[in-house]
């Protein structure tokens, strides 16, 4: 498994305006360091504790992205260093992120997760609920969070047509919500697309992709 080669071949296909998040969950620090030494600086983890441990061990110029579902009681463990939280799916969570960020006198960038997949297992808000949140007075009072974009996950299926429709739905939602600019909301990022579907996602307007197995190889969930 040549991590550097994999990374370079993916980067070679990407336009300059597409950000690559290397999804390093379950991978050892040695693998992440291989990617780091090949120039990768943005890593995505889905467990806060694992991300915090890796943060302690690794160089401090890394941008850590929390890409998994976030439990409110664990926000405090990443509030000091996390660069972007992809999966914000409720006002309650946003309020907790704001509270913990304030303790470190920093603003944490967040993406609102929109539910675009038909599967029940996927988290996310409806476009209508996201809009309601962004125009609410309560939201405007949160000075330590900034909504910088949207995130979505397509259905896990071989039906590329369905995946395409779901990604287009996120792009449309993004265009619809973008004018709602406030002091703590400036939508720039559309985070969609993973190892299996990032090319379709980019065609549909994604400018941030989350790629794991195409860089690091298949994940081993047994250890």
Secondary structure, 3 states (H helix, E strand, C coil): CCHHHHHHHHHHHCCCCCEEEEECCCCCHHHHHHHHHCCCCEEEECCHHHHHHHHHHCCCCCEEEECCCCCHHHHHHCCCCCCEEEEECCHHHHHHHHHHHHHCCCCEEEEEEECCCCCCCCCCECHHHHHHHHHCHHHHCCCCEEEEEEECCCCCCCCHHHHHHHHHHHHHHHHHHHCCCECCEEEEEEECCCCCCHHHHHHCCCCEEEECHHHHCCCCCCC
